[in-house]
Amino acid sequence: MTSPAVSGPAVGEPAGELLRVHELVKHFPADRGVVLRRAAGRVRAVDGISFTMRRGETLGLVGETGCGKSTTGRMLAGYLPATSGQVTFDGTDLAQARRADGRRLHREIQMIFQDPYSALNPRHTVGTIIGAPFRYQRITPPGGIRRRVQELLEQVGLSPEHYNRHPADFSGGQRQRICVARAIALSPKLVIADEPVSALDVSIQAQIINLLTDLRDQQGMAYLFIAHDLSVVRHTSDRVAVMYLGKIVELADNELLYSRPRHPYTRALLSAVPIPDPRVRKERLQLAGEPPSPLNPPSGCRFRTRCWKAQEICATTEPLLAGQDARHQVACHFPEAP
Amino acid sequence: MTGAGQAEAGTAASRPFLAVEDLRVTFSTPDGVIKAVDGVSFSLRRGQTLGVVGESGSGKTAMSLALLGLQTGRTARVSGHIRLDDEDLAAAPKSRVRELRGSSMAMIFQDALSALHPFYTVGWQIAEAYRAKTDATRKQARARAVEMLGRVGIPQPAQRADDYPHQFSGGMRQRAMIAMALSCEPELLIADEPTTALDVTVQAQILELIAGLQAELHTAVILITHDLGVVAEAAGETLVMYAGRVMEHGSTEQVFAAPQHPYTWGLLGSVTGLNRPRRERLAAIPGAPPSLIDLSPGCPFQPRCRFEDRTGGLAATARPELREASGGHWVACHLPDPDRAAIFAAEVQPAL
């Protein structure tokens, strides 16, 4: 990162710590039958993940469909209750703080969604949408809500004249800018961005990524940047966590993860990303099959059914996220050499 | 994937198998006429893959639907020539196009869940498509469906043929749709964003599958995508579209190694390829694609182009025609060739 003011040294000194997630779990009940519903098991969407985030840090959370990355984001934002686990945000227990004063937490943790078409009420004007956080929190910014909203519009690259327009008047990229303006309206400490550019065109994706980077440099909020492939996250994140079937399999500083991936799944994920250069012909680590069901995950290491390195121990003992180097942790019995 | 080898492999038939000339698709709406496809020409040989790159609204899908004779809406007008194996589809009666569709040409769509019928089993749907184009009996068609499901890598195809689409995962549905499209061994396959809805590891599997079947059946493939990485890996030729027009067309090597059009430069700058050095800021293209109703008389990319002031005002007033800049590499831009090369070398390439 080139902005030393915002991101400090690699590992979190407790003083700079914003978020601590410990053994966070989310199981959804899975029912069978239409009339007589009976429990058929539990979908282990998120199954015990731990990580920390520093103030002003961007953590990329990457994984494929169904790995639990969005569920994690939704739990942190307070849209889903956790099954178990502990989250400490800004020094206090998140669940307790939410029970005591849930409204205050929405000032501090905000979310940006993937689909800017369904994230905005089509009947409201842009002014109403971006002004909503102020009204909900009963905050009157200096100069009034209207003026602050118009400032926010300019800050995200729209024009103050857009105040009275409706979402339908805007393109996908502009709508995502509106969503960003609403998310940063109350200067949150943590913004959870769930695939914020996946629904946008290539040329617009770059605009939104740049906007998010600029806003962080100005305001110093932390981002949890959720994405399904490793290429977008590379440009935005200080650290990256890779998830597979409800577990974090690798968590490392950006440079380390991309230059020396240690978990076989991370390597496969990296090698699956197509390179926009026909002269580059790379050896592809092709993964066979598809991820197993989170209803009934494999014993031991969850990746072992698709892993080319799997041995007996992988079926019996679950590898824990560990590593001598705190900047690079991996949950694998046979990781690549660091 | 053998992007480089495809051009040579296709020379068995030296004449192009598909030739599109000045294809136009317009829709009349109360607000005016939308020119979705505005004079597109290209040709394709057997066994070759053409990658069509463009953003939403660039006309990629409108074009492919027109090629298959599926632009049948009352407001749609299609003009130009579409020659498939020397037969002009644009002039042919609808019944003839319908006959060819499915047997000689087929399409794979982005969203396999909405392209498959939820009430019928996957195997039944593939067999039905096969029976519509051949004289096969139910039994033969069923056997063919199972065979095709096996060929696209569905495990236990005989059992899975009796599953409904919702019982398949996203990647398997896409495989099933490929099985259906290829059941009659078409000579032209149009794949419209076939992997966009899929995870990257599954995307790699599907692209490999299409390439393998293509090599086996010697199919001509039009691969429509917004992902430059997919084009670079899978296509021998690349066509860049913007606002319904062809901006640049050449071999994939040419387009990626020496891109000619400022729009292509912008696209290449916007992508987050893993081969690029890591940057805090990406070189985004400012603005958004234009409305297709009131296009300016000039270049459609002019409002977003960083270099339009170097065309002597031409970009705003005259439409650039597609010309050959170097052997087999075509570009529609007013910048003079030497200037373009100099700008690319000095101002664009260092930022990529």
HADDOCK unambig.tbl for C-alpha pairs under 7 A between the chains (distance, minus, plus):
assign (segid A and resid 64 and name CA) (segid B and resid 199 and name CA) 5.87 0.50 0.50
assign (segid A and resid 65 and name CA) (segid B and resid 199 and name CA) 6.75 0.50 0.50
assign (segid A and resid 201 and name CA) (segid B and resid 55 and name CA) 5.76 0.50 0.50
assign (segid A and resid 201 and name CA) (segid B and resid 56 and name CA) 6.76 0.50 0.50
assign (segid A and resid 202 and name CA) (segid B and resid 267 and name CA) 6.90 0.50 0.50
assign (segid A and resid 202 and name CA) (segid B and resid 270 and name CA) 6.35 0.50 0.50
assign (segid A and resid 202 and name CA) (segid B and resid 271 and name CA) 6.55 0.50 0.50
assign (segid A and resid 203 and name CA) (segid B and resid 267 and name CA) 6.03 0.50 0.50
assign (segid A and resid 203 and name CA) (segid B and resid 270 and name CA) 5.48 0.50 0.50
assign (segid A and resid 203 and name CA) (segid B and resid 284 and name CA) 5.83 0.50 0.50
assign (segid A and resid 203 and name CA) (segid B and resid 285 and name CA) 5.59 0.50 0.50
assign (segid A and resid 206 and name CA) (segid B and resid 270 and name CA) 5.26 0.50 0.50
assign (segid A and resid 206 and name CA) (segid B and resid 282 and name CA) 5.76 0.50 0.50
assign (segid A and resid 206 and name CA) (segid B and resid 284 and name CA) 5.00 0.50 0.50
assign (segid A and resid 207 and name CA) (segid B and resid 284 and name CA) 5.39 0.50 0.50
assign (segid A and resid 210 and name CA) (segid B and resid 281 and name CA) 5.53 0.50 0.50
assign (segid A and resid 210 and name CA) (segid B and resid 282 and name CA) 6.48 0.50 0.50
assign (segid A and resid 229 and name CA) (segid B and resid 200 and name CA) 6.80 0.50 0.50
assign (segid A and resid 231 and name CA) (segid B and resid 272 and name CA) 5.56 0.50 0.50
assign (segid A and resid 231 and name CA) (segid B and resid 273 and name CA) 5.99 0.50 0.50
assign (segid A and resid 231 and name CA) (segid B and resid 274 and name CA) 5.68 0.50 0.50
assign (segid A and resid 232 and name CA) (segid B and resid 272 and name CA) 5.67 0.50 0.50
assign (segid A and resid 235 and name CA) (segid B and resid 278 and name CA) 5.81 0.50 0.50
assign (segid A and resid 235 and name CA) (segid B and resid 279 and name CA) 5.77 0.50 0.50
assign (segid A and resid 235 and name CA) (segid B and resid 280 and name CA) 5.88 0.50 0.50
assign (segid A and resid 236 and name CA) (segid B and resid 280 and name CA) 6.77 0.50 0.50
assign (segid A and resid 269 and name CA) (segid B and resid 201 and name CA) 6.35 0.50 0.50
assign (segid A and resid 272 and name CA) (segid B and resid 200 and name CA) 5.73 0.50 0.50
assign (segid A and resid 272 and name CA) (segid B and resid 201 and name CA) 5.30 0.50 0.50
assign (segid A and resid 272 and name CA) (segid B and resid 204 and name CA) 5.86 0.50 0.50
assign (segid A and resid 273 and name CA) (segid B and resid 200 and name CA) 6.07 0.50 0.50
assign (segid A and resid 274 and name CA) (segid B and resid 229 and name CA) 4.52 0.50 0.50
assign (segid A and resid 274 and name CA) (segid B and resid 230 and name CA) 5.68 0.50 0.50
assign (segid A and resid 274 and name CA) (segid B and resid 233 and name CA) 6.67 0.50 0.50
assign (segid A and resid 275 and name CA) (segid B and resid 229 and name CA) 4.67 0.50 0.50
assign (segid A and resid 275 and name CA) (segid B and resid 232 and name CA) 6.99 0.50 0.50
assign (segid A and resid 275 and name CA) (segid B and resid 273 and name CA) 5.80 0.50 0.50
assign (segid A and resid 275 and name CA) (segid B and resid 274 and name CA) 6.50 0.50 0.50
assign (segid A and resid 275 and name CA) (segid B and resid 275 and name CA) 6.52 0.50 0.50
assign (segid A and resid 276 and name CA) (segid B and resid 228 and name CA) 5.29 0.50 0.50
assign (segid A and resid 276 and name CA) (segid B and resid 229 and name CA) 3.78 0.50 0.50
assign (segid A and resid 276 and name CA) (segid B and resid 232 and name CA) 5.36 0.50 0.50
assign (segid A and resid 276 and name CA) (segid B and resid 273 and name CA) 6.11 0.50 0.50
assign (segid A and resid 277 and name CA) (segid B and resid 229 and name CA) 6.93 0.50 0.50
assign (segid A and resid 277 and name CA) (segid B and resid 232 and name CA) 5.49 0.50 0.50
assign (segid A and resid 277 and name CA) (segid B and resid 256 and name CA) 6.21 0.50 0.50
assign (segid A and resid 278 and name CA) (segid B and resid 232 and name CA) 4.56 0.50 0.50
assign (segid A and resid 278 and name CA) (segid B and resid 233 and name CA) 5.87 0.50 0.50
assign (segid A and resid 278 and name CA) (segid B and resid 252 and name CA) 6.79 0.50 0.50
assign (segid A and resid 278 and name CA) (segid B and resid 253 and name CA) 6.01 0.50 0.50
assign (segid A and resid 287 and name CA) (segid B and resid 201 and name CA) 6.72 0.50 0.50
